[in-house]
């Protein structure tokens, strides 16, 4: 199976690198400057699970269909990513997005056809260092994919077998939309609160009302997911609560890290979409409103170039 990975940053570079090291036929679609760096240094991963430095095959423009395309871009880069991979998407190509949230599926379906777009998500802490290396921040490397229609089941299973070669134990989900919604529910709470407070979970919990506010925010997101037909399962709910109430936790959402470096964020795709769905369901969501307004104000200040 020939696979194209869009980008060689944190997520795409990590999972694509593991697959390439296992001998999977991988090409990375990247910008010329990144291609030049990789040609000189190879793809470099530092990880508690094992470091990696290997030469990889790259493209700066796609010109023929692949069997599968892995999309791991930020939501605000999705339009450009779709344009870039479009020549690689043929009649039998599978598109596997690993973006946060769920709104990307409608955009991908409209561009490439629902029959080609699988569901997917990952839980991993990775970053691209200034030196160009991929830094894996912990031991977490959860990768989930699944069919969204019954017709996709055989193709999703075939892709899963290829992905298993990467050594990161990908999960072939029987209900990938439920998995995606559970991550969406947690992430909207986690990102909304750590950006609003500009602090890690442990610091928020040290505030007098910190835990109560975290739980209220989670309740808004759970109510929204439930109204949309995807109430979190008991095990997922327990994991969310445990993460959000872990005393001393240094955990922060990547949205806060993007914010602290004065970069663009996925706030509209995550917080904006969750709030829009809450409103459509007639739900009150005051903390989502405040969190989104906070991020919109940040974005406006950033656009003006103010300190």
C-alpha positions, 0 to 999 in steps of 0.5 A: 500500500502506497501512503502519502502523509501530509506534512512531516511535523509533529503528528504526521512526522511521528506516525509517518516516521514509525511507518517508514522505519517499518518499511511501509511505502511512505511519501511525505508531502512537504514544503521545499524548505522542510524537504531540504532539511530532511534530505540533509538530516533525515527524519529525527524523532526523540522519544521515550519509546525509542529515538529514530533517525532515518532517510525518508522519501518526500514530495513537494507536490503530489501528481498521482493517486495514492492508496491512502492519504494521512492528514494530520494538519491543524484545522486552520490549515485544512483548506490548503492541505486539501488543495495540496493532496487533491492530486493524490486522491483517486477513485480508490484512495482512502483519506484518513484525517487525524484532526481535532474535533468533528467539523472537518469531516463535512469539509472533507466529504464535500471535497473528496466524497464521503465514501473516501473519508474515514474517521480518525483521531490520535492522542499524542504529545509531540512538537517540532523543535526549532532544530527541526526534530520531532520531540515525543513528550511522553509515552502516549501514542494512541491512534484510532481509525474506523469506517464511517459507512458499512461499505468502508469496513473492508478498506479500513481493515486493510489500512489498519493492517498496514498501520500495525506495522508501525508499532504504535498499536493502532485501534480499529474502532467499531464506532469511530464517530463516538470515539471522535466525539469523546475526544472532542468533548474532552478537548473543548473542556481542556483547551477552553479552560487552560486557555481561559485561565492561561494555566495548567490543570494543576494550577486551575485546581489550586484555585478556590473555585477551579475544580467546580468551574472545570466540572461545569465546563465539562458538563456543558460539553457533555450536554452538547455531545449528548444532544448530538447523539454521542453521550460519552460512555462511562469509561470515557467519562471517567477518564475525562474527569480523572484528567481534569481533576488530577492534582498537580498536573502540568497538563495544558492543551496545545491550544494554550501552547500555540497561544503562548507563542502568539500563533494561530489556534484552532479555537473556532474549530473546537470551541466555536463548533462546540458552542454552535452545536450547543446553541442549535440544541437550545442549551445554555453554555456560558463557559463555552461563550466566555472561552470562545470570546476570550480566544476571539479577543486574543485573535483580534489582538494578535491580528493588530500586532499588539503586545 
